[in-house]
């Protein structure tokens, strides 16, 4: 919608004097003329009229970003594991090997022996 802000004396519905008139035609073809005390307030009304369209777009973008973030986090947790994580009941912690590299090497050797490598 094209908006026009003109400096012209006017009166608001409350009886207060204004200096700026915002004129526009809405989508239904109805003409509007609103009185404001400053140019900044007239621009604020334009933002209020156009605002809901932008907020819907922002909400949609936020939802898309949230979905991407959740998907990325899920993929990252699938591919990368924490070496300091508790491996479970089947392994006892070794005080000389807090990361568990020795247990991992032994496990690989056992798997290779079972497979015949």
Secondary structure as UniProt FT lines:
FT   STRAND          3..11
FT   TURN            13..14
FT   STRAND          17..25
FT   TURN            27..28
FT   STRAND          31..36
FT   HELIX           39..79
FT   TURN            83..84
FT   TURN            89..90
FT   TURN            95..96
FT   TURN            98..99
FT   HELIX           101..115
//
